[in-house]
Amino acid sequence: MSPGLVAGVLIVLITAQAVRVVAPRRVRYVWLLVIAAAGFVLGELFALASGVGGPLLGGLHPVADVVAICAAEAGGALLAPGRRAP
């Protein structure tokens, strides 16, 4: 498995878990993973298209990825209705 793929999966999982810790009942975890993956792809596309995205690490631009994931997660959390405790 390539180091870039492993780094990408770790970035997505860590950022989704960080949002889960900050807002535990706001969005379901599966949706957090989907939103994080979409943000990751958008961050990479932005970094490749613009040439801006921070240092290259294993074929990825982790700074651009984390910024895009945070923006996507914040937007998803704001648009999602609040959930009640089970």
MDAnalysis code that builds the backbone (N, CA, C; Angstrom):
import MDAnalysis as mda
import numpy as np

u = mda.Universe.empty(258, n_residues=86, atom_resindex=np.repeat(np.arange(86), 3), trajectory=True)
u.add_TopologyAttr("name", ["N", "CA", "C"] * 86)
u.add_TopologyAttr("resid", np.arange(1, 87))
u.add_TopologyAttr("resname", ["MET", "SER", "PRO", "GLY", "LEU", "VAL", "ALA", "GLY", "VAL", "LEU", "ILE", "VAL", "LEU", "ILE", "THR", "ALA", "GLN", "ALA", "VAL", "ARG", "VAL", "VAL", "ALA", "PRO", "ARG", "ARG", "VAL", "ARG", "TYR", "VAL", "TRP", "LEU", "LEU", "VAL", "ILE", "ALA", "ALA", "ALA", "GLY", "PHE", "VAL", "LEU", "GLY", "GLU", "LEU", "PHE", "ALA", "LEU", "ALA", "SER", "GLY", "VAL", "GLY", "GLY", "PRO", "LEU", "LEU", "GLY", "GLY", "LEU", "HIS", "PRO", "VAL", "ALA", "ASP", "VAL", "VAL", "ALA", "ILE", "CYS", "ALA", "ALA", "GLU", "ALA", "GLY", "GLY", "ALA", "LEU", "LEU", "ALA", "PRO", "GLY", "ARG", "ARG", "ALA", "PRO"])
u.atoms.positions = np.array([
    [0.857, -1.169, 0.000],
    [0.000, 0.000, 0.000],
    [0.903, 1.231, 0.000],
    [0.526, 2.229, -0.764],
    [1.376, 3.415, -0.881],
    [1.291, 4.275, 0.379],
    [2.376, 4.969, 0.704],
    [2.363, 5.829, 1.884],
    [1.370, 6.985, 1.758],
    [1.148, 7.449, 0.533],
    [0.184, 8.534, 0.328],
    [-1.235, 8.106, 0.660],
    [-1.578, 6.883, 0.281],
    [-2.915, 6.369, 0.582],
    [-3.101, 6.184, 2.082],
    [-2.089, 5.650, 2.738],
    [-2.164, 5.473, 4.195],
    [-2.281, 6.829, 4.886],
    [-1.492, 7.802, 4.451],
    [-1.563, 9.147, 5.038],
    [-2.931, 9.775, 4.806],
    [-3.489, 9.592, 3.624],
    [-4.812, 10.132, 3.330],
    [-5.899, 9.536, 4.201],
    [-5.857, 8.226, 4.367],
    [-6.849, 7.555, 5.225],
    [-6.703, 8.026, 6.667],
    [-5.466, 8.146, 7.136],
    [-5.251, 8.622, 8.506],
    [-5.740, 10.054, 8.693],
    [-5.504, 10.918, 7.729],
    [-5.982, 12.306, 7.827],
    [-7.497, 12.336, 7.916],
    [-8.165, 11.559, 7.068],
    [-9.632, 11.524, 7.090],
    [-10.147, 10.986, 8.421],
    [-9.572, 9.892, 8.898],
    [-10.044, 9.293, 10.154],
    [-9.779, 10.197, 11.359],
    [-8.609, 10.816, 11.405],
    [-8.275, 11.678, 12.545],
    [-9.151, 12.921, 12.572],
    [-9.361, 13.546, 11.427],
    [-10.198, 14.759, 11.431],
    [-11.656, 14.430, 11.728],
    [-12.157, 13.312, 11.224],
    [-13.538, 12.925, 11.535],
    [-13.682, 12.630, 13.028],
    [-12.692, 11.976, 13.608],
    [-12.745, 11.686, 15.040],
    [-12.626, 12.964, 15.862],
    [-11.823, 13.913, 15.426],
    [-11.688, 15.187, 16.146],
    [-13.014, 15.941, 16.158],
    [-13.719, 15.934, 15.044],
    [-15.037, 16.585, 15.011],
    [-16.001, 15.836, 15.907],
    [-15.898, 14.529, 15.951],
    [-16.770, 13.723, 16.815],
    [-16.547, 14.062, 18.286],
    [-15.304, 14.367, 18.661],
    [-14.994, 14.734, 20.045],
    [-15.551, 16.121, 20.366],
    [-15.443, 17.048, 19.426],
    [-15.886, 18.426, 19.657],
    [-17.413, 18.532, 19.681],
    [-18.077, 17.890, 18.739],
    [-19.542, 17.949, 18.648],
    [-20.083, 16.523, 18.562],
    [-20.178, 15.810, 19.677],
    [-20.492, 14.385, 19.631],
    [-21.874, 14.026, 19.107],
    [-22.846, 14.860, 19.284],
    [-24.193, 14.482, 18.883],
    [-24.713, 15.295, 17.701],
    [-23.843, 16.039, 17.052],
    [-24.297, 16.911, 15.968],
    [-24.561, 16.137, 14.680],
    [-23.624, 15.308, 14.256],
    [-23.734, 14.583, 12.989],
    [-23.337, 13.127, 13.236],
    [-23.986, 12.214, 12.550],
    [-23.634, 10.800, 12.675],
    [-22.210, 10.566, 12.158],
    [-21.530, 9.596, 12.753],
    [-20.126, 9.348, 12.436],
    [-19.926, 8.945, 10.976],
    [-20.859, 8.185, 10.422],
    [-20.741, 7.780, 9.020],
    [-20.746, 9.010, 8.119],
    [-21.610, 9.974, 8.425],
    [-21.640, 11.199, 7.620],
    [-20.375, 12.023, 7.826],
    [-19.826, 11.993, 9.044],
    [-18.558, 12.688, 9.274],
    [-17.455, 12.111, 8.396],
    [-17.429, 10.800, 8.269],
    [-16.432, 10.168, 7.404],
    [-16.633, 10.527, 5.942],
    [-17.879, 10.546, 5.504],
    [-18.176, 10.903, 4.110],
    [-17.787, 12.357, 3.837],
    [-18.144, 13.254, 4.753],
    [-17.812, 14.664, 4.589],
    [-16.297, 14.859, 4.623],
    [-15.611, 14.148, 5.508],
    [-14.152, 14.258, 5.587],
    [-13.496, 13.754, 4.308],
    [-13.994, 12.665, 3.762],
    [-13.434, 12.142, 2.510],
    [-13.667, 13.118, 1.362],
    [-14.851, 13.720, 1.318],
    [-15.128, 14.708, 0.278],
    [-14.234, 15.935, 0.442],
    [-14.049, 16.381, 1.669],
    [-13.162, 17.506, 1.921],
    [-11.727, 17.194, 1.554],
    [-11.305, 15.965, 1.804],
    [-9.957, 15.539, 1.437],
    [-9.757, 15.612, -0.073],
    [-10.709, 15.092, -0.814],
    [-10.612, 15.114, -2.278],
    [-10.614, 16.552, -2.782],
    [-11.484, 17.381, -2.230],
    [-11.516, 18.788, -2.647],
    [-10.209, 19.508, -2.303],
    [-9.634, 19.208, -1.155],
    [-8.360, 19.815, -0.777],
    [-7.235, 19.422, -1.715],
    [-7.198, 18.154, -2.090],
    [-6.168, 17.700, -3.029],
    [-6.370, 18.320, -4.405],
    [-7.609, 18.365, -4.860],
    [-7.871, 18.987, -6.163],
    [-7.485, 20.458, -6.161],
    [-7.803, 21.165, -5.081],
    [-7.427, 22.573, -4.977],
    [-5.908, 22.734, -4.983],
    [-5.213, 21.890, -4.208],
    [-3.753, 21.983, -4.126],
    [-3.105, 21.677, -5.478],
    [-3.622, 20.698, -6.186],
    [-3.056, 20.357, -7.491],
    [-3.358, 21.422, -8.535],
    [-4.557, 21.988, -8.495],
    [-4.939, 22.990, -9.489],
    [-4.259, 24.333, -9.257],
    [-4.097, 24.713, -8.001],
    [-3.568, 26.047, -7.714],
    [-2.068, 26.052, -7.441],
    [-1.513, 24.925, -7.095],
    [-0.090, 24.890, -6.745],
    [0.176, 25.370, -5.334],
    [-0.874, 25.750, -4.619],
    [-0.753, 26.180, -3.232],
    [-1.344, 25.082, -2.360],
    [-0.669, 24.726, -1.318],
    [-1.222, 23.686, -0.469],
    [-0.251, 23.222, 0.585],
    [0.831, 23.924, 0.735],
    [1.788, 23.549, 1.756],
    [2.772, 22.515, 1.254],
    [3.527, 21.946, 2.158],
    [4.557, 20.984, 1.765],
    [3.959, 19.694, 1.233],
    [4.683, 19.063, 0.341],
    [4.263, 17.789, -0.228],
    [4.769, 16.663, 0.664],
    [3.869, 15.806, 1.115],
    [4.232, 14.716, 2.015],
    [3.638, 13.423, 1.481],
    [4.458, 12.563, 0.934],
    [3.970, 11.294, 0.408],
    [3.032, 11.458, -0.774],
    [3.190, 12.503, -1.541],
    [2.312, 12.750, -2.674],
    [1.054, 13.513, -2.309],
    [0.908, 13.885, -1.045],
    [-0.281, 14.611, -0.587],
    [0.109, 15.998, -0.103],
    [-0.870, 16.847, -0.013],
    [-0.710, 18.190, 0.536],
    [-1.510, 18.253, 1.839],
    [-0.931, 17.849, 2.956],
    [-1.709, 17.711, 4.196],
    [-2.293, 19.015, 4.718],
    [-1.613, 20.133, 4.495],
    [-2.147, 21.416, 4.983],
    [-3.434, 21.754, 4.244],
    [-3.413, 21.651, 2.924],
    [-4.618, 21.931, 2.136],
    [-5.727, 20.936, 2.456],
    [-5.351, 19.686, 2.678],
    [-6.353, 18.668, 2.991],
    [-7.053, 18.948, 4.310],
    [-6.280, 19.258, 5.335],
    [-6.865, 19.511, 6.657],
    [-7.737, 20.765, 6.624],
    [-7.300, 21.802, 5.931],
    [-8.106, 23.025, 5.825],
    [-9.420, 22.733, 5.103],
    [-9.361, 21.998, 4.004],
    [-10.583, 21.683, 3.259],
    [-11.507, 20.766, 4.061],
    [-10.944, 19.802, 4.769],
    [-11.768, 18.911, 5.586],
    [-12.442, 19.693, 6.709],
    [-11.698, 20.583, 7.363],
    [-12.290, 21.396, 8.437],
    [-13.418, 22.267, 7.913],
    [-13.228, 22.851, 6.741],
    [-14.288, 23.673, 6.152],
    [-15.503, 22.822, 5.810],
    [-15.283, 21.643, 5.247],
    [-16.405, 20.765, 4.901],
    [-17.126, 20.262, 6.149],
    [-16.365, 19.894, 7.182],
    [-16.979, 19.409, 8.426],
    [-17.760, 20.529, 9.120],
    [-17.222, 21.738, 9.126],
    [-17.933, 22.861, 9.742],
    [-19.226, 23.140, 8.995],
    [-19.172, 23.131, 7.681],
    [-20.385, 23.333, 6.898],
    [-21.401, 22.234, 7.119],
    [-20.941, 20.996, 7.190],
    [-21.845, 19.879, 7.440],
    [-22.464, 19.939, 8.822],
    [-21.675, 20.336, 9.813],
    [-22.206, 20.434, 11.178],
    [-23.213, 21.562, 11.306],
    [-22.985, 22.646, 10.587],
    [-23.928, 23.764, 10.648],
    [-25.235, 23.445, 9.926],
    [-25.152, 22.685, 8.856],
    [-26.355, 22.367, 8.082],
    [-27.151, 21.210, 8.669],
    [-26.499, 20.363, 9.467],
    [-27.190, 19.204, 10.031],
    [-28.062, 19.618, 11.209],
    [-29.253, 19.070, 11.296],
    [-30.068, 19.353, 12.466],
    [-29.476, 18.670, 13.692],
    [-29.689, 19.263, 14.848],
    [-29.182, 18.666, 16.088],
    [-29.888, 17.358, 16.393],
    [-29.143, 16.410, 16.937],
    [-29.724, 15.107, 17.290],
    [-29.957, 15.080, 18.787],
    [-30.950, 14.308, 19.192],
    [-31.222, 14.113, 20.613],
    [-30.388, 12.977, 21.151],
    [-30.180, 12.990, 22.437],
    [-29.433, 11.900, 23.088],
    [-30.270, 10.634, 23.030],
    [-29.632, 9.468, 22.833],
    [-30.405, 8.206, 22.733],
    [-31.005, 7.786, 24.049],
])
